[in-house]
Amino acid sequence: MPLIIDEDDPCDAARQLRALYYQLLAGQAVSEVEYQSGSNGVRRRVKYTSANAAGLLALIQKFESDCALIDGRRPRRFGIATGGRF
């Protein structure tokens, strides 16, 4: 049975996916994750293996950034522009 992630709660989603990420790195399992968004009811299902752990990490970082914005903190990653004129 897949792990079900609620996209409307990015803090909880990041926490659950981070635990899944560590299991994948340890080689414990192939994991299946199902995402459900309450705002539009869309469901998506993805299988992650150690071969595509980078994709899972990118998703975790997205949820962590969204969580930081909700909590009023700056995201950990942000762009810095150099040179040029605006």
Residue pairs with C-beta under 8 A, 6 or more apart in sequence:
2 31
2 32
2 33
2 34
2 45
3 16
3 20
3 31
3 32
3 33
3 34
4 33
4 34
4 35
4 36
5 13
5 16
5 17
5 33
5 34
5 35
5 36
6 12
6 13
6 36
6 37
6 38
7 13
7 35
7 36
7 37
7 38
8 37
8 38
8 39
10 63
10 64
10 66
10 67
10 70
11 63
11 67
11 70
11 71
13 63
14 60
14 63
14 64
14 67
17 33
17 56
17 59
17 60
17 63
18 60
20 31
20 33
20 48
20 56
21 53
21 56
21 57
21 60
23 29
23 31
24 31
24 48
24 49
24 50
24 53
24 56
25 50
25 53
27 50
30 47
30 48
30 49
31 47
31 48
31 49
32 45
32 46
32 47
32 48
33 45
33 46
33 47
33 48
34 43
34 44
34 45
35 43
35 44
35 45
35 46
36 42
36 43
48 55
48 56
61 76
61 77
64 75
64 76
65 75
65 76
65 77
68 74
68 75
68 76
69 75
